[in-house]
Amino acid sequence: MNSFWIILFHTYWTKVKTKSFIITTIITLLLILGLTNLQSIIDMFNDEDGADKIAVIDKTNELYPSVAAMSESIQEGMELEHYVDSESEAKKKVEDDSYQGLLILDYDSENLPEASYYSMDITDSATATSIETIVQAVKSQLAAAQLNLSGEQLEKLNEPVPFEHFALEKNAKTEEELNQARGLVYVLLFLIYFAVILYANMIAMEVATEKSSRVMEILISSVSPIKHMFAKILGIGLVSITQLAVLLVAGYFSVTNNDNMSTLDGFLGFSGIPAATIVYAVVFFVLGYFLYATLAAFLGSLVSRIEDVQQMITPMTLMVVAGFMIAMFGLNNPDTTFITITSYIPFFTPMLMFMRAGMLSLPVWEPILGMGVLAASIIILAVFGGRVYKGGVLMYGKSNSFKDIKKALQLTKKE
């Protein structure tokens, strides 16, 4: 058993100390911190440049005060300036970057506001949308005045209709609980997807690398191939836990301590997460990892050259992608028959069953059955994969076909 732990910790420390691991972790960490603080970074540059200056030509000589007042009340970071020179001069000012854009106000045939907006290009749709909202609000006020509607009547007219959605199913999640679950499930689906893709590939590459350097011949003389396979799986598993822990902790504190991310915090469901959802997330993540890691290990044992690894594990990668795409579809329809059936297919279960358990009020036996399906699949795959691995590590030469599985099994029988 000592040899098992030696290989496990050697695999872990070797990977953690590599420059690629450290650089990848740092770059990903900086990316997460940058994305979660993106609004603050944008605001910092906006503060340096000042508010966006928009030149306004009011052909009616009446609309500008109302539009300017409405802009101050509903839009920050935009400065409207009444422009009295010609339209051609104003456009030149936009071209030489004195103004970000030019807004021209006029009346239509019904004596209601209409507007034209000029800018250097139309990529900045946010500014144009904000201006449209402002002009629309002024138009609503003037239309209400023409109809002799009071401010209270106009407010009543624009008031959203009271609408509540109730579930008749017993113990069904509330709308708030469902929104929290959807955000959390969305994040964890991405986590499962990228973890399986990245770390399962790492296991296959690790095995293929040792085979290509003939280190495997030395290793299997002192430790059984089965112990070697699971030591690699657990070693890479510890690497994944280390990296994910750093990234998740940094991401969590960056989101929760950033005022600009309060809306995202609520969407992701960081507050009030049900304990059962956390348990399901951990269990299905671990089981999904072991399922794909075991598959990747014995597929990696069939190749002798590192460049053949990607071709061999492509079907496994496609299964992960398929499960992820089905889960993305299921976020809006988690209780469909198709999602229910596919959630019991072992290679889709980690993502689909977790999604259903997180978003629906499932009876306890369904997630437990999904765990049982995964556990049984892992055992079957481990037994079969162990036999393939035992013969596969002794195979050299060009090996990039699934026909080599049969050859590996034949080598195992000869021992």
N, C-alpha and C positions, 0 to 999 in steps of 0.2 A: 504493500500500500504506500510505502514511502516514495517509490518511484512515481506513483500517480501524482502525489502532491508536489514532488520536485518538478515534474513537467508542467503542472498547472501553474505554479507560481513563477516558473521560468518563463512561460508563455506570457503571463500577466506583466511581469516586470520588463521583459524585453519589449513588449508593445508600448507600455506606458512611457518608457524612456526614449523611444524613437523620436527623431525630430519631426517626422510626419504627424505623429499623434499630438505632440505639443503644439506645432504650428496650426494644425487643423482645429484643435480645441480653442486656441487663442483667436483665430480668425472667426470661427463660429460664434464665440463669446462676444467679440466686438460687433459682429453682425446683429446678434440678438439685442445687445445694448443699443446699437444704432437704430434698429427698427422700433424698439419700444420707446425710444426717446426722439423719434423722427420729428414729431410736432415741435418739440422744444428746439431742435436744431434749426428747423425752418423758421420758427419765430425769432431765433437769434439773428439770422440773416435779415429777416424782415425788419427787425429793430434797427439794424444798421442802415438799411436802405430807406427807412421811413415808410409811411403809409402809401399805398398805391394812389397816384394822382390821376384823376379822370377829368378831362376837359368836357364841359357841358355847354352846348349851344341850345338855347331855349328859343325856338321860333315863335312860341306863343307868348313869351314874356310873362307867363303866369305859372308855369309848371315847376320851374327850378326850385323855388322855396319849399314846396311840398315834397319834391323828390329828395332834396338835401336833408330835410328834417327826417324823412323816412329812412334815409341811409344812416343817419346818426343813431336811430333807434334800433335798427335791426341788423346792421352790418358794421363790424369793426375792421380796422385796417384798410379802409378805403376813404379817400379824400376827394370829394367832388368840388370842382372849381368852375365858377361861372365864367365862360369865355365869350368875349364880346366882339372879337375880330371875325374875319371871314372864315368860312368852312375850309377853304383851301389852305389858309395859314394854320389852322388848327391841325389839319392832317400833316403838314410839314413838322409841326411840333411833336406829333406822335412819331414821325419817322426819325427825328433827331433825338428821340428818347427823353424829351422834356415831359411828356405825358405817356402814361401806359396805354391810354385809349381815348377815344372821342365819342361822346354820347350826344346825339341830336334828338331833341324832343319836339313833338308837334302834335296837332290834333287830327283825328281821323274824321270821316264824314259824319259821325255821330257826336262830334265834339268831345271825344274821349282820347286819352293819351295814346300815342304810338311812338316808338323809339327805334333809332338805328344806332348801332355800335360799331365803331371802326377801331381796329388794332392791327399791329404788324402781321399777326397770323391768328389762326383760330384755335391754337393748341391750348391756350389758357381759358378753358371752358368754365372754370370755377368763377372767374371775374364776370364773364358774360351772364352766367346763371344768376349771380348775386344781383346784378343790375336789372335783369329781367324780373326778379322777385320784387325789387324795390318799385319798379314802374308798375308792376301788376297790382301792388298794394295801393298805390296812388290811384290807379284806374278804378279799383273797387270802391275807394272812398268817393270819387267823383260820380261814379255810376249810382252809388247809394244816395248821393245828394240830389241827383237828377230825379230819382224815384221817391224823393222825400222820406228816405229811411234815416232814422236816428242812428247814432253810434252804437247804442245797445242793440238795435234791430240788426245792424250789420254784423256785430259780433255774434249775435244769436244765429244768423244765417251761416256764418263760417264755422260755427262750433261743431266739432266732430260728433257724429252720432254715437250715443252710448251703445256699446256692443260688448257683450260678455260671452265667452265660450265655456260651456259646462260639459263635463264628461259624465255619462251615466254609468260607466264601468266602475265597479267597486275598487277603491284604492288607486284610482287613476291619478296621474300626476297633474298638478295645477299648471296653468300657463306659465307662471314664473318658474316653477320647478323644471318644466320642459325646456324653457329657454336656457336655463343654467346648464341642464344636462346636455343640450345640443352643443353649446359652446365648448364644454369640457370634453365631450366625446369627439368633437371635431379636432381639437388639439391632440388628444391622445391617439386618434386614428393616424394622424400624421407621424406621431412619435413611433407607433408600432411599425408603420410602413417604412420609415427611413432607418429605424434600428435593424429591422430584419434585412433590408436591402444591404445596408452597410456592413453589419457585423457578420452576417451569414457569408457574405462574399469574402470577408476577412479570414474566416475559418478555412474556406476552400483555398484561398491563396496561400495561407500558412502551410497547409498540408502539401500543396503542390510545390511550394518553395523548398520544403525539406526533402521532398522526393527528388527534385531536380538537382539538389546538391549532394545526393546520396547519403544524407544524414539519417534518413529513415532506416537504412540497413543496419546502422549502429544501434538506433533506438529500439527496434523491434527485437534485437538480440538480448536486451536487458529488461524490456517491459512489453506486455502483450499489446497487440494492436488495439484491442477494445479499450484498455486503460488509456492508451495514448489518445484515442479518439475523444473520449469523454473528458480527459484532462485538457485537451485543446478547446473543447466546447465550453467548459467551465472557465478556463483561463480567459478566453475572449469575452465570455459573459461578464467577468469581473471588470475587464477593460471597458465594456459598454456601460456598466453601472457607474464606473468612475467618471467617464466622460459625460454621460447623461445627467448625473447628479450635479456636476459643476454647472452645466448649461441650464438645467431646470431651476436650480436655486438662484442663479444670477437673473434668469428671465423672470422668475416669480417676484423677486424683490424689486426689479426694475419696473415691472408693471404696477405693483401695489403701492410703490412709493412715488409714482409719477402722477401728478394731478391731471395731466393731459390724457392719461390712459384710464381714467375712472370709468368711462363708458365701456371700454374693452374689458376692463376687469369684471364689470357686471355681466357682460355678454359671455365671457369665458366661464363664469360660474365659480370664481375663486372663493367667493364667500358662501357659506352654507352648503358646502358639498356634502351630500349624503355619504355616510360611512360605507354603505354597501357599494356605492359606485366606485369608491377608492379601492375597495377590496377586489371588485371585479376587474378594475383596470390593472392592478398588480398581478392578479392570478392569470388573466388572459395574456398579458404581456409576457410573463415568464413562460407559460406553456407555449405560446406562439414562437418565442425565441428558440426554445428547445426543439420544437418540431422542425423549424426551418434550419436550425444549426446542425441537427443530426443529418438532415438531408444534404446540406452543403458539405459536411465533412466527408461523407462517403462518395459524393460526386467529385470532390476535390481529390480523393485518393485514386480516382481512375485516370487522372492525367499526369503526365510526366513533365510537361512544359507549362510554364506560367501563362504563356499566351493562349493556351487551350482552355483555361479555366472559364473564361466568360462564355465560350461556346457551350461548354458542358452545363453550366448553371443557368443558361438562358431560360429553359422551361420553368425552373423554379422562380426566377425573377418575374416571368409573365404571370404566374399564379398569384404572386404577391400584388402585382399591379391590378389584376382582375378583381381580387378581393377588395382592394382599396377603392376601385371605381364603383363596384357594387355598393360599398359602404357609403360613398358619397351620394349615390342615388337614394340610398335608404335613409339618409338623414331627414328627408322630407316625407318619406313613406315607410317608416320602420315596421309597420304592422301588416305589410302586404304578404301574400302567400309566397311569392318568389323569394323575398328576403328571409322569411321564416325557414323555408326549405334549405336554401343555400347556407344558412347559418349553422347547419349541422354537417356540412362538408368540411372535413378536418382542416384543409388548407385555407379555408375562408372563415372558420369559426373564431379565431382570435379577434378579428375585426368586427365581423357581423354579429356574433353573439354578444360581444361587449357593447356594441352600439344598441342592440335591442334591450339589453339589461339596463343600460344607462338611461334610455329614453322612454321605455315602456314599463308598466307595472306588471312584470312577468311573474308567474308563480315560481317559487324557489327551485322547483325541480328542473325547469328549463335551463337556467345557467349551469346548474350542477350536472345535468345531462351533457351540456356542451363541454364542460370541463372533463367529464368522463370520456367523451369521444376523443378529445385532444390527448388525454393521458393514455388511452388505449392505442391511439395512432402513434404516439411517441414511443411506446413500448414496442409495438410491431416494427416501426421504422428503425428503432435502435437494435433490435435483434437481427433484422434483415440487413440493416446498414452496417452493423458490426461485422457480419459475415462478409459482406462486400468489401468493407474497409480492410479486413484482415488479408484478403487476397489482392485487393487493389493496390495496397502500398508496395507489393512485390512486383507490380507490373511496370515495365519501362518501355520506351519506344513511343511511337505515335498512338495516342489513346485519347480520342475525342468523340467516340461514338458510344451510344448506350448499349451496343452489343458487347462492350467490355465488361458490363455487369455480369454477364454469363461467364466470361473468362475468369473474372475475379472469384466468383462462386466455385468454379472448378478448381482453382488454385487452393481455395480454403479447404475443399474436400480432400485434396491430396496430402495435406499436412496431418 
